[in-house]
Protein backbone atom coordinates (compact mmCIF):
# COMPACT_ATOMS: atom_id res chain seq x y z
CA UNK A 1 0.00 0.00 0.00
CA UNK A 2 2.80 2.43 0.89
CA UNK A 3 4.45 1.95 -2.51
CA UNK A 4 1.27 3.10 -4.23
CA UNK A 5 1.25 6.48 -2.50
CA UNK A 6 3.12 9.07 -4.54
CA UNK A 7 4.76 12.29 -3.52
CA UNK A 8 2.10 14.39 -5.23
CA UNK A 9 -0.54 12.74 -3.02
CA UNK A 10 1.25 13.97 0.07
CA UNK A 11 1.62 17.50 -1.24
CA UNK A 12 -2.03 17.65 -2.34
CA UNK A 13 -3.07 16.36 1.06
CA UNK A 14 -0.96 18.98 2.86
CA UNK A 15 -2.49 21.82 0.85
CA UNK A 16 -6.05 20.67 1.51
CA UNK A 17 -5.29 20.14 5.20
CA UNK A 18 -4.18 23.77 5.33
CA UNK A 19 -6.96 25.31 3.20
CA UNK A 20 -9.86 22.99 4.17
CA UNK A 21 -11.50 24.04 0.91
CA UNK A 22 -11.26 22.05 -2.33
CA UNK A 23 -11.54 25.06 -4.62
CA UNK A 24 -8.79 27.09 -2.92
CA UNK A 25 -6.55 24.04 -2.58
CA UNK A 26 -6.93 23.19 -6.29
CA UNK A 27 -6.04 26.78 -7.22
CA UNK A 28 -2.97 26.62 -5.00
CA UNK A 29 -1.56 23.53 -6.72
CA UNK A 30 -2.59 24.76 -10.17
CA UNK A 31 -5.13 22.16 -11.32
CA UNK A 32 -8.91 22.17 -11.58
CA UNK A 33 -11.07 21.04 -8.69
CA UNK A 34 -12.38 17.79 -10.19
CA UNK A 35 -8.99 16.09 -10.77
CA UNK A 36 -7.79 17.48 -7.45
CA UNK A 37 -10.71 15.80 -5.65
CA UNK A 38 -9.90 12.58 -7.51
CA UNK A 39 -6.32 12.66 -6.28
CA UNK A 40 -7.45 13.08 -2.66
CA UNK A 41 -9.96 10.23 -3.07
CA UNK A 42 -7.23 8.08 -4.61
CA UNK A 43 -4.99 8.73 -1.61
CA UNK A 44 -7.75 7.74 0.81
CA UNK A 45 -8.50 4.58 -1.18
CA UNK A 46 -4.88 3.53 -1.20
CA UNK A 47 -4.55 4.18 2.51
CA UNK A 48 -7.82 2.44 3.28
CA UNK A 49 -9.12 5.24 5.51
CA UNK A 50 -10.85 8.60 5.26
CA UNK A 51 -8.69 11.63 5.82
CA UNK A 52 -11.36 14.32 5.41
CA UNK A 53 -14.99 14.74 6.36
CA UNK A 54 -16.89 16.45 3.56
CA UNK A 55 -20.23 18.22 3.72
CA UNK A 56 -21.81 20.78 1.44
CA UNK A 57 -20.64 23.51 3.80
CA UNK A 58 -17.27 22.47 5.16
CA UNK A 59 -14.27 20.20 4.91
CA UNK A 60 -12.47 18.99 8.04
CA UNK A 61 -9.76 16.52 8.93
CA UNK A 62 -10.73 13.21 10.44
CA UNK A 63 -8.84 11.97 13.46
CA UNK A 64 -6.78 9.79 11.14
CA UNK A 65 -6.16 12.80 8.90
CA UNK A 66 -4.83 14.83 11.84
CA UNK A 67 -2.39 12.05 12.70
CA UNK A 68 -1.33 11.56 9.08
CA UNK A 69 -0.67 15.30 8.75
CA UNK A 70 2.05 15.08 11.41
CA UNK A 71 3.86 12.39 9.45
CA UNK A 72 3.45 14.22 6.15
CA UNK A 73 5.08 17.33 7.56
CA UNK A 74 8.03 15.27 8.80
CA UNK A 75 8.35 13.38 5.51
CA UNK A 76 8.29 16.48 3.32
CA UNK A 77 10.61 18.48 5.58
CA UNK A 78 13.08 15.59 5.60
CA UNK A 79 12.83 15.28 1.85
CA UNK A 80 13.53 18.97 1.28
CA UNK A 81 16.51 18.80 3.62
CA UNK A 82 17.79 15.71 1.83
CA UNK A 83 17.54 17.42 -1.55
CA UNK A 84 19.47 20.41 -0.20
CA UNK A 85 22.19 18.18 1.23
CA UNK A 86 22.44 16.10 -1.94
CA UNK A 87 22.81 19.16 -4.14
CA UNK A 88 25.48 20.61 -1.89
CA UNK A 89 27.36 17.33 -1.57
CA UNK A 90 27.45 16.84 -5.34
CA UNK A 91 28.79 20.34 -5.95
CA UNK A 92 31.98 22.15 -5.05
CA UNK A 93 30.23 23.41 -1.91
CA UNK A 94 30.41 20.04 -0.17
CA UNK A 95 33.35 18.49 1.67
CA UNK A 96 35.01 19.66 4.87
CA UNK A 97 36.26 22.89 6.38
CA UNK A 98 38.98 22.65 9.04
CA UNK A 99 39.07 25.61 11.43
CA UNK A 100 41.53 26.21 14.24
CA UNK A 101 40.72 28.64 17.03
CA UNK A 102 42.06 29.77 20.36
CA UNK A 103 39.55 28.55 22.88
CA UNK A 104 38.00 31.90 23.91
CA UNK A 105 37.11 32.56 20.25
CA UNK A 106 35.75 29.04 19.92
CA UNK A 107 33.57 29.46 23.00
CA UNK A 108 32.17 32.92 22.36
CA UNK A 109 32.16 33.64 18.63
CA UNK A 110 32.19 30.37 16.69
CA UNK A 111 28.74 29.03 17.73
CA UNK A 112 26.95 31.92 15.98
CA UNK A 113 29.35 31.75 13.02
CA UNK A 114 28.71 28.03 12.58
CA UNK A 115 24.95 28.53 12.78
CA UNK A 116 25.03 31.06 9.94
CA UNK A 117 27.52 29.06 7.91
CA UNK A 118 25.46 25.88 8.11
CA UNK A 119 22.46 27.74 6.69
CA UNK A 120 24.55 28.49 3.58
CA UNK A 121 26.44 25.19 3.37
CA UNK A 122 24.34 22.43 4.98
CA UNK A 123 26.48 19.65 3.47
CA UNK A 124 29.87 20.99 4.57
CA UNK A 125 31.35 19.21 7.58
CA UNK A 126 33.14 21.74 9.79
CA UNK A 127 35.92 20.43 12.03
CA UNK A 128 36.82 22.84 14.84
CA UNK A 129 40.12 22.46 16.67
CA UNK A 130 40.68 24.42 19.88
CA UNK A 131 44.44 25.03 19.96
CA UNK A 132 47.06 27.54 20.93
CA UNK A 133 48.33 30.07 18.40
CA UNK A 134 51.62 28.24 17.81
CA UNK A 135 49.91 24.87 17.32
CA UNK A 136 47.51 26.36 14.77
CA UNK A 137 50.30 27.96 12.76
CA UNK A 138 52.15 24.66 12.66
CA UNK A 139 49.03 22.94 11.34
CA UNK A 140 48.49 25.67 8.78
CA UNK A 141 52.02 25.12 7.47
CA UNK A 142 51.39 21.39 7.14
CA UNK A 143 48.04 22.06 5.36
CA UNK A 144 46.04 20.47 8.18
CA UNK A 145 43.89 23.59 8.66
CA UNK A 146 42.04 25.78 6.16
CA UNK A 147 41.73 28.78 8.48
CA UNK A 148 43.17 29.77 11.86
CA UNK A 149 42.01 32.20 14.54
CA UNK A 150 45.01 33.22 16.59
CA UNK A 151 46.65 35.95 18.61
CA UNK A 152 49.19 38.08 16.70
CA UNK A 153 52.38 36.18 16.03
CA UNK A 154 55.02 35.77 13.35
CA UNK A 155 52.97 34.67 10.34
CA UNK A 156 54.73 32.66 7.59
CA UNK A 157 54.92 34.41 4.22
CA UNK A 158 52.65 31.86 2.53
CA UNK A 159 49.69 33.10 4.59
CA UNK A 160 47.72 36.32 4.94
CA UNK A 161 46.65 37.63 8.33
CA UNK A 162 43.92 40.09 9.22
CA UNK A 163 42.90 41.52 12.59
CA UNK A 164 39.19 40.75 12.99
CA UNK A 165 38.54 42.23 16.43
CA UNK A 166 40.12 43.89 19.43
CA UNK A 167 39.17 43.22 23.01
CA UNK A 168 40.06 44.78 26.30
CA UNK A 169 41.71 43.12 29.25
CA UNK A 170 40.55 41.80 32.58
CA UNK A 171 42.25 40.63 35.74
CA UNK A 172 41.69 37.04 36.83
CA UNK A 173 41.89 37.02 40.63
CA UNK A 174 41.39 34.34 43.25
CA UNK A 175 38.35 35.11 45.38
CA UNK A 176 40.49 35.08 48.54
CA UNK A 177 42.56 38.01 47.28
CA UNK A 178 41.24 41.32 48.74
CA UNK A 179 41.42 42.85 45.25
CA UNK A 180 38.54 40.58 44.19
CA UNK A 181 36.24 42.86 46.23
CA UNK A 182 36.94 45.80 43.92
CA UNK A 183 34.63 46.39 40.95
CA UNK A 184 37.51 47.49 38.72
CA UNK A 185 41.29 47.42 38.94
CA UNK A 186 43.90 50.01 38.06
CA UNK A 187 47.51 49.31 37.14
CA UNK A 188 48.61 50.61 40.55
CA UNK A 189 46.64 47.77 42.19
CA UNK A 190 49.12 45.27 40.76
CA UNK A 191 52.08 46.76 42.64
CA UNK A 192 53.71 44.12 44.86
CA UNK A 193 50.97 41.65 43.94
CA UNK A 194 51.91 38.08 42.94
CA UNK A 195 51.32 37.76 39.18
CA UNK A 196 51.54 35.07 36.55
CA UNK A 197 52.36 36.07 32.95
CA UNK A 198 52.34 34.55 29.49
CA UNK A 199 55.68 32.99 28.63
CA UNK A 200 57.88 35.19 26.45
CA UNK A 201 58.07 32.59 23.68
CA UNK A 202 54.32 32.79 23.03
CA UNK A 203 54.81 36.26 21.61
CA UNK A 204 51.23 37.50 21.92
CA UNK A 205 51.00 41.20 21.27
CA UNK A 206 49.34 42.19 24.52
CA UNK A 207 51.74 40.04 26.58
CA UNK A 208 54.71 42.13 25.50
CA UNK A 209 52.66 45.32 25.75
CA UNK A 210 51.61 44.37 29.29
CA UNK A 211 55.22 43.93 30.36
CA UNK A 212 56.01 47.32 28.82
CA UNK A 213 53.05 48.91 30.63
CA UNK A 214 54.25 47.48 33.95
CA UNK A 215 57.59 49.19 33.40
CA UNK A 216 55.94 52.40 32.14
CA UNK A 217 53.71 52.69 35.22
CA UNK A 218 56.73 51.99 37.42
CA UNK A 219 55.05 49.22 39.37
CA UNK A 220 56.72 46.08 40.65
CA UNK A 221 54.50 43.00 40.79
CA UNK A 222 55.98 39.74 42.03
CA UNK A 223 56.21 37.40 39.02
CA UNK A 224 55.59 33.94 40.50
CA UNK A 225 54.80 31.86 37.41
CA UNK A 226 54.24 31.74 33.66
CA UNK A 227 51.80 29.98 31.35
CA UNK A 228 51.50 29.29 27.63
CA UNK A 229 47.73 29.50 27.18
CA UNK A 230 44.66 31.01 28.84
CA UNK A 231 43.58 27.81 30.55
CA UNK A 232 47.02 27.41 32.09
CA UNK A 233 46.88 30.95 33.40
CA UNK A 234 43.46 30.51 34.97
CA UNK A 235 44.60 27.23 36.51
CA UNK A 236 47.45 29.07 38.23
CA UNK A 237 45.04 31.76 39.46
CA UNK A 238 42.61 29.10 40.74
CA UNK A 239 45.46 27.57 42.75
CA UNK A 240 45.91 30.92 44.53
CA UNK A 241 49.37 31.48 43.05
CA UNK A 242 48.76 34.95 41.65
CA UNK A 243 46.83 37.36 39.40
CA UNK A 244 46.72 37.05 35.61
CA UNK A 245 45.85 39.83 33.16
CA UNK A 246 43.99 38.23 30.26
CA UNK A 247 41.74 39.15 27.31
CA UNK A 248 38.13 39.74 28.35
CA UNK A 249 36.95 36.67 26.43
CA UNK A 250 39.01 34.51 28.80
CA UNK A 251 36.00 34.56 31.11
CA UNK A 252 34.70 31.68 29.00
CA UNK A 253 37.25 29.52 30.83
CA UNK A 254 35.93 30.43 34.29
CA UNK A 255 37.13 28.19 37.11
CA UNK A 256 35.81 27.81 40.68
CA UNK A 257 37.33 30.39 42.96
CA UNK A 258 38.34 32.75 40.12
CA UNK A 259 36.69 36.12 39.58
CA UNK A 260 37.26 38.54 36.71
CA UNK A 261 37.49 42.30 37.01
CA UNK A 262 37.98 44.95 34.27
CA UNK A 263 41.36 46.61 34.21
CA UNK A 264 42.14 49.61 32.01
CA UNK A 265 45.64 49.61 30.59
CA UNK A 266 46.12 52.43 28.06
CA UNK A 267 47.13 51.31 24.57
CA UNK A 268 47.01 47.61 25.45
CA UNK A 269 44.42 45.38 23.81
CA UNK A 270 44.20 41.75 22.72
CA UNK A 271 43.80 41.26 18.97
CA UNK A 272 42.19 38.28 17.31
CA UNK A 273 43.79 37.51 13.95
CA UNK A 274 42.41 35.40 11.11
CA UNK A 275 45.01 33.52 9.08
CA UNK A 276 44.34 32.03 5.66
CA UNK A 277 46.52 30.70 2.82
CA UNK A 278 47.75 33.37 0.44
CA UNK A 279 46.74 31.21 -2.53
CA UNK A 280 43.18 31.11 -3.82
CA UNK A 281 40.92 29.12 -1.51
CA UNK A 282 37.49 27.52 -1.87
CA UNK A 283 34.48 29.81 -1.79
CA UNK A 284 33.20 28.14 1.36
CA UNK A 285 36.40 29.21 3.13
CA UNK A 286 36.08 32.85 2.09
CA UNK A 287 32.38 32.83 3.00
CA UNK A 288 33.20 31.41 6.43
CA UNK A 289 35.79 34.16 6.89
CA UNK A 290 33.26 36.85 5.92
CA UNK A 291 30.68 35.50 8.36
CA UNK A 292 33.26 35.34 11.13
CA UNK A 293 34.32 38.95 10.60
CA UNK A 294 30.70 40.10 10.68
CA UNK A 295 29.93 38.25 13.92
CA UNK A 296 33.22 39.29 15.55
CA UNK A 297 32.58 42.97 14.93
CA UNK A 298 28.87 43.06 15.81
CA UNK A 299 28.43 40.40 18.50
CA UNK A 300 30.87 40.84 21.38
CA UNK A 301 29.49 39.10 24.49
CA UNK A 302 32.88 39.04 26.18
CA UNK A 303 32.71 42.77 26.93
CA UNK A 304 32.80 43.27 30.68
CA UNK A 305 30.54 45.88 32.29
CA UNK A 306 32.55 48.66 33.86
CA UNK A 307 30.21 48.77 36.84
CA UNK A 308 30.60 45.14 37.87
CA UNK A 309 29.11 44.59 41.35
CA UNK A 310 31.43 44.10 44.26
CA UNK A 311 31.48 40.69 45.94
PyMOL commands that set and color helices and strands:
alter all, ss='L'
color gray80, all
select helices_A, chain A and resi 2-4+7-19+22-29+33-47+63-89+103-108+110-120+133-141+178-181+187-190+200-202+205-216+230-238+248-253+283-298
alter helices_A, ss='H'
color red, helices_A
select strands_A, chain A and resi 52-54+59-61+96-101+125-130+147-150+159-167+169-174+184-185+194-198+222-227+244-247+258-263+270-277
alter strands_A, ss='S'
color yellow, strands_A
deselect
rebuild
show_as cartoon
